[in-house]
Amino acid sequence: MPADLLARWGDAHALFDRLEGAWCLDRTIENQATMTGVATFRRHDPDALEYREEGRVRLADGKTFDAHRKYRFERAPQGFLVFFAEEPPRLFHQIELRPDGDAFAGSATHACSPDVYRSDYRFLADGTFLIRHAVRGPRKDYVSTTVFRRPETR
């Protein structure tokens, strides 16, 4: 495992804790839309983070609108669980992280009948991370890629 990756993120336990705080997000939904905004991981308890993203979406036809989304992340032994922000909480997926070249990576599949979400997470040595959702099925067919980076401090 590259030393700079370990130094940046630590192990799966430390990586979870290092998510806390604000992140800039840039999302591309292939051939459909882009989104820029802010994602915040707020500590709920020692093993849970509330995730909220807010931003501006630009559709391929030029229309724009504001959007937001919420999830709950919970620590797991080798990664984390992601739940939809609803009561009672419903599991979206479980991510187990493993070294993969220059990143920690994990993936999961979620059936949202009749469509299927394949989600990939990559935590890079430069401190950024990516989430990619490939959604396939009769109702949805797209790939969404989001890059997260810490805001620049002045």
Residue frames as qw, qx, qy, qz and C-alpha x, y, z in Angstrom:
[[0.000, 0.891, 0.454, 0.000, 0.00, 0.00, 0.00],
 [0.385, 0.588, -0.057, 0.709, 1.44, 3.42, -0.90],
 [0.398, -0.261, -0.505, 0.720, 2.73, 5.30, 2.16],
 [0.087, -0.043, -0.021, -0.995, 1.05, 8.55, 1.07],
 [0.536, -0.342, -0.561, -0.530, -2.33, 6.78, 0.89],
 [0.620, -0.392, -0.621, 0.276, -1.93, 5.40, 4.40],
 [0.284, -0.133, -0.283, 0.906, -0.70, 8.78, 5.67],
 [0.230, -0.180, -0.236, -0.927, -3.69, 10.59, 4.14],
 [0.675, -0.282, -0.342, -0.590, -6.50, 8.23, 5.12],
 [0.370, -0.366, 0.752, -0.405, -5.12, 5.70, 7.65],
 [0.068, 0.106, 0.990, 0.071, -7.09, 2.48, 7.97],
 [0.195, -0.501, -0.692, -0.481, -10.85, 2.01, 7.40],
 [0.378, -0.684, -0.531, 0.328, -11.61, 3.22, 10.95],
 [0.278, -0.470, 0.009, 0.838, -9.58, 6.41, 10.55],
 [0.077, 0.176, 0.584, 0.789, -10.90, 7.00, 7.02],
 [0.206, -0.681, -0.685, -0.157, -14.45, 7.11, 8.34],
 [0.347, -0.728, -0.291, 0.515, -13.47, 9.79, 10.89],
 [0.295, -0.283, 0.289, 0.866, -11.63, 11.83, 8.24],
 [0.095, 0.516, 0.675, 0.519, -14.85, 12.23, 6.26],
 [0.193, -0.773, -0.499, 0.340, -16.25, 14.60, 8.89],
 [0.156, -0.539, 0.075, 0.825, -16.59, 18.21, 7.76],
 [0.512, 0.729, 0.115, -0.439, -17.24, 20.06, 4.52],
 [0.531, -0.054, 0.666, 0.521, -16.32, 18.94, 1.00],
 [0.378, 0.498, -0.242, -0.742, -16.73, 20.59, -2.40],
 [0.629, 0.170, 0.757, 0.048, -18.52, 18.30, -4.83],
 [0.329, 0.470, -0.431, -0.697, -18.52, 18.16, -8.61],
 [0.616, 0.159, 0.762, -0.122, -20.89, 15.66, -10.20],
 [0.309, 0.319, -0.557, -0.702, -21.36, 14.61, -13.79],
 [0.682, 0.243, 0.645, -0.245, -24.33, 12.54, -14.90],
 [0.323, -0.126, 0.682, 0.644, -23.23, 11.44, -18.36],
 [0.015, 0.264, 0.641, 0.720, -25.06, 13.24, -21.17],
 [0.265, -0.688, -0.662, -0.134, -27.69, 14.54, -18.73],
 [0.294, -0.926, -0.099, -0.215, -26.48, 16.99, -16.11],
 [0.505, 0.259, -0.493, 0.659, -23.77, 18.41, -13.88],
 [0.506, -0.814, -0.256, -0.124, -23.91, 19.53, -10.26],
 [0.417, 0.345, -0.448, 0.712, -21.59, 21.65, -8.16],
 [0.535, -0.714, -0.137, -0.430, -22.04, 22.24, -4.48],
 [0.071, -0.527, 0.691, -0.489, -21.06, 21.33, -0.95],
 [0.795, -0.248, -0.542, -0.117, -21.35, 18.06, 0.92],
 [0.205, -0.601, 0.523, -0.568, -21.13, 17.99, 4.71],
 [0.690, -0.165, -0.699, 0.091, -20.54, 15.01, 6.96],
 [0.313, -0.610, 0.286, -0.670, -21.77, 15.97, 10.43],
 [0.209, 0.117, -0.913, 0.330, -21.01, 13.77, 13.45],
 [0.650, -0.415, -0.317, -0.552, -24.19, 12.18, 14.80],
 [0.794, -0.560, 0.221, -0.082, -22.48, 9.87, 17.31],
 [0.370, -0.622, 0.629, 0.285, -19.02, 8.21, 17.44],
 [0.417, -0.024, 0.848, 0.326, -19.99, 5.70, 14.73],
 [0.358, 0.670, 0.638, 0.125, -22.41, 7.71, 12.58],
 [0.140, -0.263, 0.174, 0.939, -22.19, 10.69, 10.23],
 [0.430, 0.714, 0.484, -0.265, -25.12, 12.56, 8.73],
 [0.371, -0.022, 0.500, 0.782, -24.41, 13.41, 5.08],
 [0.324, 0.806, 0.399, -0.294, -26.08, 16.34, 3.35],
 [0.407, 0.014, 0.426, 0.808, -25.30, 17.72, -0.07],
 [0.250, 0.830, 0.331, -0.373, -26.59, 20.95, -1.57],
 [0.358, -0.257, 0.479, 0.759, -25.83, 22.36, -4.95],
 [0.453, 0.591, -0.052, -0.665, -26.82, 23.67, -8.32],
 [0.640, 0.159, 0.722, 0.209, -27.78, 21.28, -11.09],
 [0.300, 0.561, -0.314, -0.705, -27.39, 22.19, -14.76],
 [0.797, 0.284, 0.525, -0.095, -29.27, 19.97, -17.20],
 [0.536, 0.036, 0.572, 0.621, -27.98, 19.24, -20.69],
 [0.220, 0.726, 0.514, 0.400, -30.60, 21.63, -22.12],
 [0.230, 0.416, -0.135, 0.869, -29.20, 24.48, -19.96],
 [0.541, -0.681, -0.215, -0.444, -31.94, 24.60, -17.33],
 [0.311, 0.268, -0.687, 0.600, -30.69, 24.96, -13.74],
 [0.635, -0.613, -0.201, -0.425, -32.16, 24.32, -10.31],
 [0.182, -0.565, 0.672, -0.442, -31.10, 23.77, -6.69],
 [0.851, -0.098, -0.485, -0.177, -30.95, 20.24, -5.29],
 [0.255, -0.570, 0.664, -0.411, -30.13, 18.49, -2.05],
 [0.838, -0.032, -0.529, -0.130, -29.83, 14.93, -0.75],
 [0.406, -0.621, 0.537, -0.401, -29.24, 13.28, 2.63],
 [0.821, 0.043, -0.569, 0.002, -27.82, 9.94, 3.78],
 [0.612, -0.696, 0.332, -0.178, -26.59, 8.43, 7.01],
 [0.619, 0.454, -0.621, 0.157, -23.15, 6.79, 7.09],
 [0.768, -0.573, 0.215, -0.188, -22.36, 4.29, 9.85],
 [0.001, 0.645, -0.764, -0.010, -18.98, 2.82, 10.65],
 [0.987, 0.020, -0.058, -0.146, -18.46, -0.87, 9.82],
 [0.791, -0.455, 0.288, 0.290, -15.40, -3.01, 10.64],
 [0.592, -0.054, 0.463, 0.658, -13.78, -2.64, 7.19],
 [0.119, 0.309, 0.428, 0.841, -15.61, 0.41, 5.84],
 [0.244, 0.154, 0.348, -0.892, -19.10, 1.83, 6.27],
 [0.192, 0.517, 0.832, 0.063, -22.82, 1.37, 5.70],
 [0.095, 0.006, -0.154, -0.984, -24.86, 3.97, 3.83],
 [0.118, 0.508, 0.823, -0.224, -28.54, 4.40, 4.73],
 [0.003, -0.588, -0.431, -0.684, -31.24, 6.44, 3.06],
 [0.001, -0.035, 0.437, -0.899, -32.29, 9.36, 5.29],
 [0.577, -0.306, -0.383, -0.654, -35.73, 8.06, 6.16],
 [0.329, -0.243, 0.730, -0.548, -37.51, 6.53, 9.14],
 [0.752, -0.536, 0.313, 0.223, -36.96, 3.76, 9.72],
 [0.015, 0.702, -0.579, -0.414, -33.53, 3.86, 8.08],
 [0.928, 0.308, 0.195, -0.077, -33.19, 1.66, 5.00],
 [0.583, -0.423, 0.493, 0.488, -29.83, 0.30, 3.87],
 [0.524, 0.759, -0.213, -0.322, -28.57, 1.62, 0.52],
 [0.854, 0.341, -0.368, 0.139, -25.33, -0.36, 0.56],
 [0.714, -0.639, 0.211, 0.191, -22.34, -1.59, 2.56],
 [0.528, 0.767, -0.336, 0.144, -18.85, -0.64, 1.44],
 [0.842, -0.427, 0.164, 0.284, -15.83, -2.72, 2.46],
 [0.237, 0.920, -0.303, -0.079, -12.61, -0.86, 1.71],
 [0.899, -0.120, 0.245, 0.344, -9.45, -2.51, 0.41],
 [0.176, -0.647, 0.404, 0.622, -6.19, -1.12, -0.98],
 [0.719, 0.527, 0.434, 0.129, -6.42, -0.92, -4.79],
 [0.567, 0.513, 0.090, 0.638, -3.32, 0.55, -6.41],
 [0.222, 0.235, -0.215, 0.922, -3.18, 4.22, -5.43],
 [0.461, -0.366, -0.054, -0.806, -6.52, 4.17, -3.57],
 [0.266, 0.100, 0.870, -0.402, -8.72, 2.59, -0.97],
 [0.421, 0.028, -0.489, -0.763, -11.67, 1.23, -2.91],
 [0.285, 0.171, 0.884, -0.328, -14.96, -0.54, -2.30],
 [0.352, -0.015, -0.500, -0.791, -18.10, -1.33, -4.24],
 [0.318, 0.217, 0.817, -0.429, -21.63, -2.57, -3.72],
 [0.169, -0.232, -0.694, -0.660, -24.82, -3.30, -5.62],
 [0.268, 0.254, 0.576, -0.729, -28.31, -2.13, -4.66],
 [0.024, 0.369, 0.819, 0.439, -31.49, -3.36, -6.31],
 [0.246, 0.342, 0.300, -0.856, -34.11, -0.62, -6.54],
 [0.372, 0.313, 0.853, 0.188, -36.62, -2.65, -8.48],
 [0.952, 0.256, 0.158, 0.061, -36.71, -2.68, -11.38],
 [0.432, 0.809, -0.323, 0.234, -33.32, -0.89, -11.65],
 [0.875, -0.298, -0.128, 0.359, -29.91, -1.84, -10.22],
 [0.008, -0.961, 0.254, -0.112, -27.30, 0.56, -8.79],
 [0.872, 0.011, -0.163, 0.461, -23.62, -0.41, -8.91],
 [0.167, -0.975, 0.094, -0.115, -21.69, 1.96, -6.61],
 [0.809, 0.133, -0.206, 0.534, -17.92, 2.36, -6.48],
 [0.316, -0.946, 0.059, 0.033, -15.97, 4.42, -3.94],
 [0.775, 0.259, -0.157, 0.555, -12.29, 5.42, -4.37],
 [0.380, -0.914, 0.025, 0.137, -10.33, 7.33, -1.73],
 [0.712, 0.573, -0.125, 0.385, -7.16, 8.74, -3.31],
 [0.688, -0.217, -0.234, 0.652, -3.77, 9.61, -1.82],
 [0.191, 0.334, 0.058, 0.921, -4.23, 13.30, -2.74],
 [0.077, 0.203, 0.582, -0.784, -7.12, 13.52, -0.23],
 [0.529, 0.122, -0.207, -0.814, -9.95, 13.50, -2.76],
 [0.367, 0.077, 0.923, -0.084, -12.50, 10.77, -3.15],
 [0.373, 0.106, -0.512, -0.766, -14.90, 9.67, -5.87],
 [0.512, 0.202, 0.758, -0.350, -18.28, 8.00, -5.85],
 [0.277, 0.184, -0.637, -0.695, -19.54, 6.46, -9.08],
 [0.583, 0.225, 0.658, -0.420, -23.07, 5.09, -9.49],
 [0.186, 0.105, -0.748, -0.628, -23.87, 3.10, -12.63],
 [0.521, 0.228, 0.561, -0.602, -27.64, 2.70, -12.78],
 [0.200, 0.119, -0.795, -0.560, -29.15, 0.23, -15.21],
 [0.267, 0.323, 0.858, -0.297, -32.67, -0.97, -15.78],
 [0.210, 0.571, 0.693, 0.387, -35.88, -0.29, -17.62],
 [0.097, -0.936, -0.336, 0.044, -36.51, 3.06, -15.88],
 [0.184, -0.924, 0.269, 0.199, -32.97, 4.40, -15.48],
 [0.881, 0.213, 0.120, 0.404, -29.77, 4.13, -17.48],
 [0.160, 0.927, -0.175, 0.291, -26.97, 6.50, -16.50],
 [0.748, -0.088, -0.337, 0.565, -23.58, 6.86, -14.82],
 [0.210, -0.949, -0.010, -0.237, -23.08, 9.49, -12.14],
 [0.739, 0.047, -0.307, 0.598, -19.55, 10.36, -11.01],
 [0.270, -0.944, -0.055, -0.183, -18.93, 12.71, -8.09],
 [0.619, 0.254, -0.373, 0.643, -15.53, 14.07, -7.06],
 [0.487, -0.852, -0.193, -0.017, -15.14, 15.34, -3.50],
 [0.577, 0.282, -0.283, 0.712, -12.32, 17.63, -2.37],
 [0.365, -0.608, -0.423, 0.565, -11.77, 19.75, 0.70],
 [0.180, 0.961, 0.183, 0.102, -12.52, 23.48, 0.26],
 [0.574, 0.370, -0.194, 0.704, -9.45, 25.62, -0.31],
 [0.430, -0.783, -0.294, 0.341, -8.46, 27.66, 2.73],
 [0.386, 0.741, 0.003, 0.549, -7.16, 31.17, 2.33]]
